[in-house]
């Protein structure tokens, strides 16, 4: 038996059952709710769990890594700044040379003009007429000799004009190349600045999440780690059977007068803040401190730790004396000044001050001697 249309019993449509339409709708809603429930339960059951809290050791590694990257970028920033200063000086020197050449060119042109006018005046009378009007043949011959000298002088002036013009062209070309190089260094400097600011912002943001007691624990962790590295370094053996500590004690290398002045200046800066790119007098970065310390001792050294490592004479760790510079990390991105007794004075990183530290508290690349 089939139902057609709306029957007396209230059936809806051709459902095959009384009230079938409402039954189907209700069933559909129940199914949808059930599916939704399963979906919610499934999502809850399989949602990614919250990441476990990070250990202070992990935070320390990441913060130190960010500061290290910022310091490496600071070295690139300082190098670009130094190159920019050199390019600017070179351009200024070229401008002075070009101005002097232009002044010489103006004088030569005046000389050439005067000679040309003189030759024109003298050349307007035939030689026979000049002989007839001369007081004597000797006077005529003297005039001929003088004319030859004038021609030679003219040729000389013309040659000098050509040489000066060539020099001017060379100065113009060199200046154009220097301007291009200067623009490149400015771009490098700006890029390094952005990288430094990004790394420092990331490190500060990470540290800002720590509570005060965690920050204090982080500082203590840094100090403990530095102390452990220093002890390991002192106990290491650069020569068989001789530790670094023993080698330094046996060496007893005394500082030169220059070295003493450099150490005195550097240690007088203890407590001043690290600021990237700073060369004093109130703030310093690591190589800014060593630069100014040796400048106070009367010796100019390269601006960056990488150039200090590349250009200054190298000495063995066991032979170092106060005033020597210890270069750190494989990329030579940090530097401190040895003050004796296995200790350095250095500007550590942003958020820290110029301080004394164990010379072996960081990975040593090598030692260089400014003087």
Secondary structure, 3 states (H helix, E strand, C coil): CCCCCCCCCCCCCCCCCCCHHHHHHHHHHHHHHHHHHHHHHHHHHHCCCCCCCCCHHHHHHHHHHHHHHHHHHHHHHHHHHHHHHHHHHHHHHHHHHHHHHHHHHHHHHHHHHHHHHHHHHHCCCCHHHHHHHCCCHHHHHHHHHHHHHHHHHHHHHHHHHHHHHHHHHHHHHHHHHHHHHHHHHHHHHHHHHHHHHHHHHHHHHHHHCCCHHHHHHHHHHHHHHHHHHHHHHHHCCCECCECHHHHHHHHCCCCCHHHHHHHHHHHHCCCCEECCCCECCCCECHHHHHHHHHHHCCCCCCCCHHHHHHHCEEECHHHCCCCCEEEECCCCCEEEEEEECCEEEEECCCCCEEEEEECCCCCEEEEEECC
